[in-house]
Amino acid sequence: MKKIFISLILVLALCLTLATTLTNPNQPTFAYNENNQYVMTIGCGEVFTKADTIELSFGLTQVSDSLDDGNTKLNSAIQDIKTAVIAVDPEAKVNVGYISSYPIAHAGVSQYQFNCNFFVTSTNLDKKDEIMAQVTQNGATSFHGARLELNEKQDVYNEALSKAKDDAEQKAKALYGDVRLKEMFEVSLYSFEQNGEIKIEACVKAKFIINSTENNVDEEHASDINDEIDQPQSSSDNSSDLIPQVPTPRQDKETFAKNNIAQA
């Protein structure tokens, strides 16, 4: 009975270890084909950079006696806001979001309320206060917040992906020494604001050839081929059995196939 209890404890500990490894993306994960030639790891990289774009979000609410009159006034207010923003920053853009209207009743009088949400995007971060003042003076009734962004992302994305690839390679080398990249797939890539900067995070799934086992397998199959030469040849073609079969990488999402970003 004591031995059974100890065995159950060991099995439970093993399950917990596996669960922790599989759920933590920073832990090296690996998968082999039948010849133990490959190791697969997940690598992550991050880059911090200064924001070059600011997006300001505003709201505009108006009340009118009719739908036609409300639409006319709303469009006129939006145009006034665009003109005021361009006067401050000629390169700024004003993008209108949702527009809604619905009937209301106040003191027995039927009217219509119009709500509009719009965004001002500027690459001149020092113009923020001036843009906000002009937008408010020209009709905006609410300010929803400011968000820092990165306009030119590709170079920074590539740097984050490169760091993720290096991280995956270090994990593979820590496990099996001499390895060579076979292929790599993008798992996630996104950016967000953090402490006034833009943080770019990238994760990749990389598949490496274990060079030592690859050489051993090649020598093993070479001896198998020599043995085949000494034996009578059968009518069926068994040459495919002598070639190590390269497994297809496990794909958790269909997008992995489209985002193959490195191949040997």
C-alpha contacts under 8 A as a table, 3 or more apart, distances in Angstrom:
res1	aa1	res2	aa2	distance
1	M	4	I	5.17
1	M	5	F	6.32
2	K	5	F	5.11
2	K	6	I	6.27
3	K	6	I	5.15
3	K	7	S	6.15
4	I	7	S	5.06
4	I	8	L	6.25
5	F	8	L	5.16
5	F	9	I	6.36
6	I	9	I	5.09
6	I	10	L	6.32
7	S	10	L	5.14
7	S	11	V	6.23
8	L	11	V	5.12
8	L	12	L	6.15
9	I	12	L	5.16
9	I	13	A	6.21
10	L	13	A	5.14
10	L	14	L	6.23
11	V	14	L	5.13
11	V	15	C	6.28
12	L	15	C	5.14
12	L	16	L	6.27
13	A	16	L	5.16
13	A	17	T	6.21
14	L	17	T	5.11
14	L	18	L	6.27
15	C	18	L	5.20
15	C	19	A	6.11
16	L	19	A	5.08
16	L	20	T	6.16
17	T	20	T	5.24
17	T	21	T	6.26
18	L	21	T	5.13
18	L	22	L	6.15
19	A	22	L	5.27
19	A	23	T	6.14
20	T	23	T	5.39
20	T	24	N	6.13
21	T	24	N	5.51
21	T	25	P	7.84
21	T	27	Q	5.90
21	T	28	P	7.71
21	T	29	T	7.31
22	L	25	P	7.22
22	L	27	Q	7.73
22	L	29	T	7.15
24	N	27	Q	5.69
25	P	28	P	7.55
25	P	42	I	6.60
26	N	42	I	7.04
26	N	43	G	7.10
26	N	44	C	7.29
27	Q	42	I	7.56
28	P	41	T	5.18
28	P	42	I	6.11
28	P	168	A	7.87
28	P	171	K	6.11
28	P	172	A	7.60
29	T	40	M	6.28
29	T	41	T	5.02
29	T	42	I	6.60
30	F	39	V	5.17
30	F	40	M	4.44
30	F	41	T	5.68
31	A	38	Y	7.06
31	A	39	V	5.73
31	A	40	M	5.70
32	Y	35	N	7.45
32	Y	36	N	5.15
32	Y	37	Q	6.51
32	Y	38	Y	5.27
32	Y	39	V	6.09
32	Y	40	M	7.81
33	N	36	N	5.45
33	N	37	Q	6.51
33	N	38	Y	6.68
33	N	245	Q	7.78
33	N	246	V	7.11
33	N	247	P	6.14
34	E	37	Q	7.90
35	N	217	V	7.21
35	N	244	P	7.12
36	N	213	T	6.93
37	Q	209	I	5.96
37	Q	210	I	5.44
37	Q	211	N	7.76
37	Q	213	T	5.60
37	Q	214	E	5.64
38	Y	207	K	6.78
38	Y	208	F	5.64
38	Y	209	I	4.75
38	Y	210	I	5.55
39	V	172	A	6.64
39	V	207	K	5.89
39	V	208	F	5.35
39	V	209	I	6.60
39	V	210	I	6.84
40	M	172	A	7.36
40	M	205	K	6.99
40	M	206	A	5.61
40	M	207	K	4.40
40	M	208	F	6.20
41	T	168	A	5.47
41	T	169	E	7.65
41	T	171	K	6.76
41	T	172	A	6.35
41	T	205	K	5.88
41	T	206	A	5.51
41	T	207	K	6.64
42	I	167	D	7.97
42	I	168	A	5.41
42	I	203	C	6.94
42	I	204	V	5.68
42	I	205	K	4.54
42	I	206	A	6.25
43	G	164	A	4.67
43	G	165	K	5.90
43	G	166	D	7.31
43	G	167	D	4.81
43	G	168	A	3.91
43	G	169	E	7.64
43	G	171	K	7.86
43	G	203	C	5.57
43	G	204	V	5.35
43	G	205	K	6.46
43	G	206	A	7.46
44	C	161	L	7.85
44	C	163	K	6.98
44	C	164	A	4.10
44	C	165	K	7.40
44	C	167	D	6.19
44	C	168	A	7.26
44	C	201	E	7.31
44	C	202	A	5.62
44	C	203	C	4.29
44	C	204	V	6.50
45	G	160	A	5.15
45	G	161	L	6.48
45	G	162	S	7.53
45	G	163	K	4.71
45	G	164	A	4.12
45	G	165	K	7.84
45	G	167	D	7.09
45	G	201	E	5.90
45	G	202	A	5.33
45	G	203	C	6.49
46	E	160	A	5.24
46	E	163	K	7.15
46	E	164	A	7.69
46	E	199	K	6.87
46	E	200	I	5.42
46	E	201	E	4.47
46	E	202	A	6.30
47	V	156	V	7.10
47	V	159	E	7.27
47	V	160	A	5.72
47	V	199	K	5.78
47	V	200	I	5.14
47	V	201	E	6.74
48	F	197	E	6.54
48	F	198	I	5.71
48	F	199	K	4.66
48	F	200	I	6.40
49	T	197	E	5.85
49	T	198	I	5.36
49	T	199	K	6.64
50	K	150	L	7.84
50	K	196	G	7.69
50	K	197	E	5.03
50	K	198	I	5.98
51	A	54	I	7.74
51	A	148	L	5.94
51	A	149	E	5.45
51	A	150	L	5.17
51	A	196	G	7.68
51	A	197	E	5.85
51	A	198	I	5.80
52	D	123	T	5.75
52	D	124	N	7.65
52	D	125	L	7.24
52	D	148	L	7.61
52	D	149	E	6.45
52	D	150	L	5.39
52	D	151	N	6.30
53	T	121	T	7.02
53	T	122	S	5.72
53	T	123	T	4.34
53	T	124	N	6.99
53	T	125	L	6.57
53	T	148	L	5.92
53	T	149	E	4.97
53	T	150	L	5.75
53	T	151	N	6.12
54	I	121	T	5.80
54	I	122	S	5.51
54	I	123	T	6.34
54	I	124	N	7.69
54	I	125	L	6.10
54	I	128	K	7.86
54	I	146	A	6.80
54	I	147	R	5.73
54	I	148	L	4.62
54	I	149	E	5.86
55	E	119	F	6.54
55	E	120	V	5.63
55	E	121	T	4.46
55	E	122	S	6.58
55	E	146	A	5.60
55	E	147	R	5.15
55	E	148	L	6.40
55	E	149	E	7.35
56	L	119	F	5.54
56	L	120	V	5.07
56	L	121	T	6.42
56	L	143	F	7.95
56	L	144	H	7.62
56	L	145	G	6.01
56	L	146	A	4.55
56	L	147	R	6.58
57	S	117	N	7.44
57	S	118	F	6.02
57	S	119	F	4.56
57	S	120	V	6.52
57	S	143	F	6.15
57	S	144	H	5.14
57	S	145	G	5.53
57	S	146	A	6.37
58	F	117	N	5.95
58	F	118	F	5.52
58	F	119	F	6.22
58	F	140	A	6.53
58	F	141	T	7.63
58	F	142	S	5.64
58	F	143	F	4.47
58	F	144	H	5.41
58	F	145	G	7.53
59	G	115	N	7.28
59	G	116	C	5.73
59	G	117	N	4.59
59	G	118	F	6.38
59	G	140	A	5.91
59	G	141	T	5.86
59	G	142	S	4.86
59	G	143	F	6.22
59	G	144	H	7.11
60	L	114	F	7.99
60	L	115	N	5.75
60	L	116	C	5.01
60	L	117	N	6.35
60	L	139	G	6.88
60	L	140	A	4.82
60	L	141	T	5.01
60	L	142	S	6.56
61	T	113	Q	7.12
61	T	114	F	5.57
61	T	115	N	4.59
61	T	116	C	6.42
61	T	140	A	7.65
61	T	141	T	6.25
62	Q	70	G	7.47
62	Q	74	L	7.26
62	Q	113	Q	5.76
62	Q	114	F	5.15
62	Q	115	N	6.69
63	V	70	G	6.91
63	V	111	Q	6.83
63	V	112	Y	5.61
63	V	113	Q	4.45
63	V	114	F	6.17
64	S	67	L	7.22
64	S	69	D	6.35
64	S	70	G	4.97
64	S	111	Q	5.83
64	S	112	Y	5.32
64	S	113	Q	6.48
64	S	114	F	7.92
65	D	69	D	6.93
65	D	70	G	7.23
65	D	110	S	7.20
65	D	111	Q	4.67
65	D	112	Y	6.07
66	S	69	D	5.30
66	S	70	G	6.03
66	S	111	Q	6.53
66	S	112	Y	6.28
67	L	70	G	5.02
67	L	71	N	6.12
67	L	112	Y	6.67
68	D	71	N	5.28
68	D	72	T	6.25
69	D	72	T	5.18
69	D	73	K	6.22
70	G	73	K	5.24
70	G	74	L	6.03
70	G	112	Y	7.31
70	G	113	Q	7.84
70	G	114	F	6.91
71	N	74	L	5.13
71	N	75	N	6.11
72	T	75	N	5.39
72	T	76	S	6.21
73	K	76	S	5.08
73	K	77	A	6.15
74	L	77	A	5.10
74	L	78	I	6.24
74	L	114	F	7.58
75	N	78	I	5.14
75	N	79	Q	6.22
76	S	79	Q	5.16
76	S	80	D	6.24
77	A	80	D	5.07
77	A	81	I	6.27
77	A	138	N	7.18
77	A	139	G	6.23
78	I	81	I	5.13
78	I	82	K	6.28
79	Q	82	K	5.08
79	Q	83	T	6.20
80	D	83	T	5.15
80	D	84	A	6.21
80	D	138	N	6.35
81	I	84	A	5.10
81	I	85	V	6.18
81	I	134	Q	7.55
81	I	135	V	5.60
81	I	138	N	5.59
81	I	139	G	7.06
81	I	140	A	7.94
82	K	85	V	5.19
82	K	86	I	6.18
82	K	94	V	6.20
83	T	86	I	5.27
83	T	87	A	6.23
84	A	87	A	5.16
84	A	88	V	6.68
84	A	134	Q	5.98
84	A	135	V	6.85
84	A	138	N	7.37
85	V	88	V	5.27
85	V	89	D	6.13
85	V	90	P	7.58
85	V	92	A	6.99
85	V	94	V	7.90
85	V	131	I	5.99
85	V	134	Q	6.70
85	V	135	V	6.83
86	I	89	D	4.92
86	I	90	P	4.42
86	I	91	E	7.00
86	I	92	A	6.26
86	I	93	K	7.87
87	A	90	P	6.14
88	V	127	K	7.59
88	V	130	E	7.17
88	V	131	I	6.52
89	D	92	A	5.41
89	D	122	S	7.52
89	D	124	N	7.66
89	D	127	K	7.48
89	D	131	I	7.94
91	E	122	S	6.97
91	E	123	T	7.75
92	A	120	V	6.89
92	A	121	T	5.63
92	A	122	S	4.61
92	A	123	T	7.19
93	K	120	V	5.66
93	K	121	T	5.21
93	K	122	S	6.69
94	V	118	F	6.95
94	V	119	F	5.65
94	V	120	V	4.57
94	V	121	T	6.52
95	N	118	F	5.60
95	N	119	F	5.19
95	N	120	V	6.50
96	V	116	C	7.51
96	V	117	N	6.23
96	V	118	F	4.19
96	V	119	F	6.37
97	G	116	C	6.95
97	G	117	N	5.04
97	G	118	F	5.02
97	G	119	F	7.34
98	Y	115	N	7.98
98	Y	116	C	5.82
98	Y	117	N	5.56
98	Y	118	F	7.64
99	I	114	F	7.19
99	I	115	N	5.63
99	I	116	C	4.47
99	I	117	N	6.68
100	S	114	F	5.71
100	S	115	N	5.20
100	S	116	C	6.58
101	S	112	Y	6.56
101	S	113	Q	5.45
101	S	114	F	4.39
101	S	115	N	6.32
102	Y	112	Y	5.53
102	Y	113	Q	5.63
102	Y	114	F	6.95
103	P	110	S	6.88
103	P	111	Q	5.68
103	P	112	Y	4.32
103	P	113	Q	6.30
104	I	110	S	5.86
104	I	111	Q	5.29
104	I	112	Y	5.59
104	I	113	Q	6.66
105	A	108	G	5.93
105	A	109	V	5.39
105	A	110	S	4.54
105	A	111	Q	6.05
106	H	109	V	5.24
106	H	110	S	6.65
106	H	111	Q	7.66
122	S	125	L	6.78
124	N	127	K	5.58
124	N	128	K	7.56
125	L	128	K	5.71
126	D	129	D	7.57
127	K	130	E	5.41
127	K	131	I	6.07
128	K	131	I	5.29
128	K	132	M	6.22
129	D	132	M	5.14
129	D	133	A	6.23
130	E	133	A	5.17
130	E	134	Q	6.33
131	I	134	Q	5.23
131	I	135	V	6.12
132	M	135	V	5.21
132	M	136	T	6.14
133	A	136	T	5.28
133	A	137	Q	6.14
134	Q	137	Q	5.12
134	Q	138	N	6.18
135	V	138	N	5.27
135	V	139	G	6.63
135	V	140	A	5.86
136	T	139	G	5.64
136	T	140	A	4.72
136	T	141	T	6.77
136	T	142	S	7.92
137	Q	140	A	7.19
140	A	143	F	7.65
147	R	193	E	7.68
148	L	193	E	6.33
148	L	196	G	7.54
148	L	197	E	7.80
148	L	198	I	7.52
149	E	192	F	7.67
149	E	193	E	7.20
149	E	198	I	6.86
150	L	153	K	6.10
150	L	198	I	6.95
152	E	155	D	7.46
153	K	156	V	5.43
153	K	157	Y	5.92
154	Q	157	Y	5.01
154	Q	158	N	6.12
155	D	158	N	5.12
155	D	159	E	6.31
156	V	159	E	5.02
156	V	160	A	6.29
156	V	200	I	7.34
157	Y	160	A	5.13
157	Y	161	L	6.17
157	Y	189	L	7.59
157	Y	200	I	6.79
157	Y	202	A	7.62
158	N	161	L	5.04
158	N	162	S	6.06
159	E	162	S	5.05
159	E	163	K	6.31
160	A	163	K	5.14
160	A	164	A	6.22
160	A	200	I	6.62
160	A	201	E	6.37
160	A	202	A	5.63
161	L	164	A	4.95
161	L	165	K	6.15
161	L	202	A	5.60
161	L	203	C	7.10
161	L	204	V	7.33
162	S	165	K	5.07
162	S	166	D	6.28
163	K	166	D	5.07
163	K	167	D	6.15
164	A	167	D	5.03
164	A	168	A	6.25
164	A	202	A	6.25
164	A	203	C	5.77
164	A	204	V	6.15
165	K	168	A	5.13
165	K	169	E	6.20
165	K	184	M	7.93
165	K	204	V	6.63
165	K	206	A	7.18
166	D	169	E	5.02
166	D	170	Q	6.15
167	D	170	Q	5.18
167	D	171	K	6.38
168	A	171	K	5.24
168	A	172	A	6.32
168	A	204	V	7.60
168	A	205	K	7.48
168	A	206	A	6.40
169	E	172	A	5.03
169	E	173	K	6.11
169	E	179	V	7.93
169	E	181	L	7.79
169	E	206	A	7.77
169	E	208	F	7.83
170	Q	173	K	5.09
170	Q	174	A	6.03
171	K	174	A	5.04
171	K	175	L	6.34
172	A	175	L	5.18
172	A	176	Y	6.06
172	A	177	G	7.18
172	A	179	V	7.05
172	A	208	F	7.31
173	K	176	Y	5.15
173	K	177	G	4.22
173	K	178	D	6.09
173	K	179	V	6.30
174	A	177	G	6.00
176	Y	179	V	7.14
176	Y	210	I	6.87
177	G	210	I	7.81
178	D	210	I	6.30
178	D	211	N	5.83
178	D	212	S	6.92
179	V	208	F	5.86
179	V	209	I	5.40
179	V	210	I	4.60
179	V	211	N	5.42
180	R	208	F	5.20
180	R	209	I	5.05
180	R	210	I	6.66
180	R	211	N	6.83
181	L	184	M	7.73
181	L	206	A	7.30
181	L	207	K	6.18
181	L	208	F	4.37
181	L	209	I	6.23
181	L	263	Q	7.49
181	L	264	A	6.36
182	K	206	A	7.66
182	K	207	K	5.46
182	K	208	F	5.04
182	K	209	I	6.08
182	K	262	A	7.86
182	K	263	Q	5.61
182	K	264	A	4.72
183	E	206	A	5.96
183	E	207	K	5.35
183	E	208	F	7.14
183	E	260	N	7.52
183	E	261	I	7.72
183	E	262	A	5.17
183	E	263	Q	4.11
183	E	264	A	5.99
184	M	204	V	6.68
184	M	205	K	5.70
184	M	206	A	4.22
184	M	207	K	6.11
184	M	260	N	6.11
184	M	261	I	5.90
184	M	262	A	5.01
184	M	263	Q	6.52
185	F	204	V	5.56
185	F	205	K	5.22
185	F	206	A	6.32
185	F	256	F	5.90
185	F	257	A	7.65
185	F	259	N	6.01
185	F	260	N	4.72
185	F	261	I	5.80
185	F	262	A	7.17
186	E	189	L	7.44
186	E	202	A	7.84
186	E	203	C	6.42
186	E	204	V	4.56
186	E	205	K	6.47
186	E	256	F	6.53
186	E	259	N	5.82
186	E	260	N	6.70
186	E	261	I	6.82
187	V	202	A	7.64
187	V	203	C	5.34
187	V	204	V	4.91
187	V	205	K	6.37
187	V	256	F	7.13
188	S	201	E	7.82
188	S	202	A	5.61
188	S	203	C	5.19
188	S	204	V	6.98
189	L	200	I	7.38
189	L	201	E	5.76
189	L	202	A	4.41
189	L	203	C	6.53
190	Y	200	I	5.90
190	Y	201	E	5.67
190	Y	202	A	6.73
191	S	198	I	6.60
191	S	199	K	5.50
191	S	200	I	4.40
191	S	201	E	6.29
192	F	198	I	5.65
192	F	199	K	5.51
192	F	200	I	6.83
193	E	196	G	6.42
193	E	197	E	5.67
193	E	198	I	4.62
193	E	199	K	6.11
194	Q	197	E	5.31
194	Q	198	I	6.00
194	Q	199	K	6.34
207	K	249	P	7.83
209	I	214	E	7.20
210	I	213	T	5.65
210	I	214	E	6.06
211	N	214	E	4.95
211	N	215	N	6.22
212	S	215	N	5.36
212	S	216	N	6.39
213	T	216	N	4.94
213	T	217	V	6.01
214	E	217	V	5.17
214	E	218	D	6.19
215	N	218	D	5.06
215	N	219	E	6.23
216	N	219	E	5.18
216	N	220	E	6.10
217	V	220	E	4.96
217	V	221	H	6.14
217	V	244	P	7.91
218	D	221	H	5.26
218	D	222	A	6.03
219	E	222	A	4.95
219	E	223	S	6.37
220	E	223	S	5.36
220	E	224	D	6.39
221	H	224	D	4.75
221	H	225	I	6.16
221	H	242	L	6.13
221	H	243	I	7.56
222	A	225	I	5.12
222	A	226	N	6.48
223	S	226	N	5.09
223	S	227	D	6.28
224	D	227	D	5.08
224	D	228	E	6.25
224	D	242	L	7.53
225	I	228	E	4.99
225	I	229	I	6.41
225	I	242	L	7.48
226	N	229	I	5.16
226	N	230	D	6.74
227	D	230	D	5.37
227	D	231	Q	6.57
228	E	231	Q	5.14
228	E	232	P	7.67
228	E	233	Q	7.59
229	I	232	P	7.57
229	I	233	Q	7.82
234	S	237	D	7.48
237	D	240	S	7.63
238	N	241	D	5.59
238	N	242	L	7.44
239	S	242	L	5.46
239	S	243	I	7.16
240	S	243	I	5.47
241	D	244	P	7.61
251	Q	254	E	6.85
251	Q	256	F	6.30
251	Q	257	A	7.58
252	D	256	F	7.50
253	K	256	F	5.72
254	E	257	A	6.07
254	E	258	K	7.50
255	T	258	K	5.13
255	T	259	N	6.13
256	F	259	N	5.02
256	F	260	N	6.27
257	A	260	N	5.68
260	N	263	Q	7.57
